Amino acid sequence: RRQGLRYRPKLCIKTKKDKDMIEKWKALLGLGDWFFCAREILPEQVVYDDDCLQRDRYFIGIKIDTTDKVGVIYHDRILTEQDVIHELLHVKFPDNSEQWINEAESLLTLVQSNGI
């Protein structure tokens, strides 16, 4: 890899809405030197445990490349702002627990929805 060139994942598609949400939270979380995109996957590509309730059968997750500072958000339903906040928090705070990420996401979502 030549210095100054940044790896861009193939097949990453960002709708304007997804791009705007990602760019907003990328800036707010101080991740300006990262490249993020969203990639839709088919629900059939995800395997769930038999006891997983139907309402909980969706997938949102992020693949993080810390070397090239690239994150790809995979999703099998429409992304929400809450999803973007959650996944970017995993990048900003990679060593924090899922419970901590969930609590921080809830607080940031509350602050954002109240315009604070």
N, C-alpha and C positions, 0 to 999 in steps of 0.2 A: 504494500500500500504506500503510495507516495504521500508525503506530508502535504497537508493542505487540501487533500481530496477526502471527501466524506462519503462513506458507504451509504447507499440508499437502498433499502430493501425493494426487491422486485414485487410486483403485484400488490403494492400498497395503494389503497384507494382512500382518498379523503373526500367526503362530500364537503360542501362549503360549511354546513352546520358542524360537522365533526372537526374540520380544520379550525374553525373559529373557537370551538370549545377547547380543543387541545392547545391552541396558541394562547388563549386567555389564561388557562391554568398553568401552562408551561412558564409563562411570565410571572404569574403570582407566586409560584413555588420556587422561583429562582433557578429554573432549568433551561435557561436561554441557550446554553451551548449543546443542548441535546436536539436530536431529530426524532419526532414521533409521527406515527401514522396509524391508521386503523385498517384492519383487514377483516372483511366479513367471511365467516365460514358457514358451512351448512350445518344445521342442527344434527343431521345424521352422522356428522364426523365426530360427535361427542358421545362417549359411552358413560352411562350413569349406573349407579348401583340400583338394584331392583327396588330397594326401599325408598328411593328418592321420589318425593311427591312430584306430580306433573307440573305444579306451579313453580317448582324449584328447578325445573329442567331447562336451564339456559346456561350459556357459557360466556364469560368475559374474563380475559386474562391478558397479561402483558409479558412479552418476551423481552428481556433486557440484555443489551450488549454494552457492558460498561467500558470496554476498550474503545469502541467507536462512538460511544454515547448515542446509541440508537435504541428506540423502544417501539415495538409493534404491538398494538392492542388488537387482540383477536376477539371477535364477538359473533354470536349467532342470533342476535336480535338488535334492534335499533339502539345505538348508544345514547345514554343520558348524560347530563352534566355530572351527576353523582357518580356514574361509572368512570368518567374521565378523571375526576378528582381522586377516586379510590386508586385507580391504576397508577397515576402519576405520584401519589403518595408512596407507593411501593418503590418507585425510583428514587425519590428524595430521601426516604428513610428505609433503606433496604434491610436493616438489622432489627427493625421494630416488629413486634408481633402483629398477627392479623387482628387481634382485639384492639390494639392501639390504633392501627390503620382504620378500622371501622369507626372507632370513637372520634378520631381526627376528621374523618370524612363526614361524619354526622355534624360535627361542630362547623366545619367549613360550609357544608350544604345549608345549615341553618343561617349562618352569617350571610351567605350569598343570597338566600331567598328573602331575607329581611332587608337587604340593601345596606348592610352595615359595613 
